[in-house]
Amino acid sequence: MEYPSKLLTEVVNEISKLPGIGKRTALRLALHLLKQPVEQSEQLSQAILNFRKDIKHCEVCHNISDKTVCDICSDSSRQHQLVCVVEDVRDVMAIESTGEYRGVYHVLGGLISPIDGVGPSDLTIDKLVKRIENQYIDEIVLALSATVDGDTTNFYLYRKISEIPDMPKISTIARGIGVGEELEYADEVTLVRSILNRIPFEKSINQNK
Amino acid sequence: MEYPSKLLTEVVNEISKLPGIGKRTALRLALHLLKQPVEQSEQLSQAILNFRKDIKHCEVCHNISDKTVCDICSDSSRQHQLVCVVEDVRDVMAIESTGEYRGVYHVLGGLISPIDGVGPSDLTIDKLVKRIENQYIDEIVLALSATVDGDTTNFYLYRKISEIPDMPKISTIARGIGVGEELEYADEVTLVRSILNRIPFEKSINQNK
């Protein structure tokens, strides 16, 4: 498609580099900005630049933060011996929004993915190992996606952590039928796991309260 | 949802002001930028700013352009007595990509839409009227969307142009069954229009060549 203007061509090209946004959508977004006050484009442009240039990662858990140590890691009322390993900041936000987890996190910054060329050295795995060696940690909860990449990363982490003397307990979040989901629509693997990892009825009753 | 960083909150807020992009998608896009080289964010940010601040509209047809008069309007080989009225630059691009239309355009910059608070004065209708008054135009082709807003704008334009002494011919693009479409799936209104506006078979044969 040929655009009637170089400036338009450039903005469409840049916007369509974002994942899931094609040239058509990019054009729609650019034309939308044209109808809005110039301030909106200035703020958008500035916010992107500030975010990309000034964002920090917490020195301890590697979550996105404005400070060197994030609010969660510097909160003394949390259980620092319980570390939940997640893929990225979205998972931290999802778990935090439940308000039920009182431990801390370790953000990997991705999953091991041979297809996408992501190896263990691209993630914060070495830093997790150092964290376990340098500080007393009671339990590591692996909370990664139930995908091939997630499983690969789980196994790699398990092996790495097992090599550490005085290794902590390692657990993984439960896989099963989602609350409110119907049994007949669940996939086979999930169904099998939910039966194999069944829990005492009294425990489940207590969690419904 | 609470974000762990002010910079992240700001960029998500700004990106999610774009149409069709929610907070979740905005977060995904922001995190994507974080994994890319800083240059990509700089280029994106700069392209948005340049586009919004420096883009011009052609003085004649009001299409987006880098010049005061666009390439189409300054092309002497085109028929300047034939003016196609469209909603925005995307329609110009769509018609231009067929390579079959040799007239010029008039870009309204939107459609009359009482619901969205867009009135005739928000569009370039007055300028179209002046253009017809000041220059010899043989035919105006109304090529607006077949929606309520499109029809409203069509009627308004027809009335406005009819008031001009020595008014040009006014035509509208054909509505009918799309080429390659199956009759049984067409909606009733389109089907009725396609029968009412039937054309001689010989003419249709010639267009298939």
Interface residues (C-beta under 8 A of the other chain):
Chain A: M1 E2 Y3 P4 S5 K6 L7 L8 E10 V11 N13 E14 I15 K17 L18 P19 G20 I21 T25 L27 R28 L29 A30 L31 H32 L33 L34 K35 V38 Q40 S41 E42 Q43 L44 S45 Q46 A47 I48 L49 N50 F51 R52 K53 D54 I55 K56 N63 I64 S65 D66 C70 D71 I72 D88 V89 R90 V92 M93 E96 S97 G110
Chain B: M1 E2 Y3 P4 S5 K6 L7 L8 E10 V11 N13 E14 I15 K17 L18 P19 G20 I21 T25 L27 R28 L29 A30 L31 H32 L33 L34 K35 V38 Q40 S41 E42 Q43 L44 S45 Q46 A47 I48 L49 N50 F51 R52 K53 D54 I55 K56 N63 I64 S65 D66 C70 D71 I72 D88 V89 R90 V92 M93 E96 S97 G110
